[in-house]
């Protein structure tokens, strides 16, 4: 209501001023040009009051709703009123500093490619352009093994052996799913990335695919090695990611059990961003498994935290206990079967026993050549396959595929 009053008042004032200038031009060209300058406008009103009074009255009426609107705005939102009156809205908006220093030049599928997000997690180097559910353009490089420390690779088109798999994705405006192409050899790749504390790598990147792919990318690259974010040297608990929640949980458990020997089993699939999350976890504390049901909530000041967390900080000189309590036998952590389920995996087996593959990473190709990769989340009520993918930024997304449109499906972990 206050905004309408303010806008209505300003509109009446503007109409009155335009009418006044029109009347001045009707009197003479001299008064018309002079009325464009405020001092001469006032002089024209005084000298030609009988002609100008209607326009002056109309403009003056505009101050009534303008003042009422400003008073209402000051009553319920004084900060906004102060911002309007201080003319801060005229200043150019401050752009947030970029998280990553990416200086890559090139193209993907014949279109200019300028990635804003880059990460190397679980042996997959991803370059992504676009903030939507599906990237406008994306490059994924699956390395033969997870790198430890620096990463150096030099691959030529004639090389063979266990080489990284290159996948490119692009989304056309008229399409629902992105197009995908993969190749395992015949490309040029140069990587020289050095660790950069606390969770980054930076260095040279150079990729050229065969001519039919119309893809080449070269320059300096900086990327994240996990989904934690840091602010002033400390973990930013406001960032929405599974890694952030694991960090918060481990910090909570260390203070609750007064022990640094704490780890959390992989969390189930979470719907982020959110303001509150209920989790069922298995924590390993000093070698003992502790099943816990916890609730995490997000506050503007502290970020993510466990509800009911009132435990003090750990002492700086905490010593691990020498004697272990033996009243209960220590339960060895359950491990997955050593059988590699990738060897006999198929679409039929997935549909027949979906529970055996929950939360495992897999990749599916559809009839149109589009790729869906992520964690298997089960079969929904309509009999469709649900694959969830954690985005580079906060949040997760889901692919929902009909079994009849899947031409190839691959399990990516045992």
Order of alpha helices (4+ residues) and beta strands (2+ residues): alpha-alpha-alpha-alpha-alpha-beta-beta-beta-beta-beta-beta-beta-beta-beta-beta-beta-beta-beta-alpha-beta-beta-beta-beta-alpha-beta-beta-beta-beta-beta
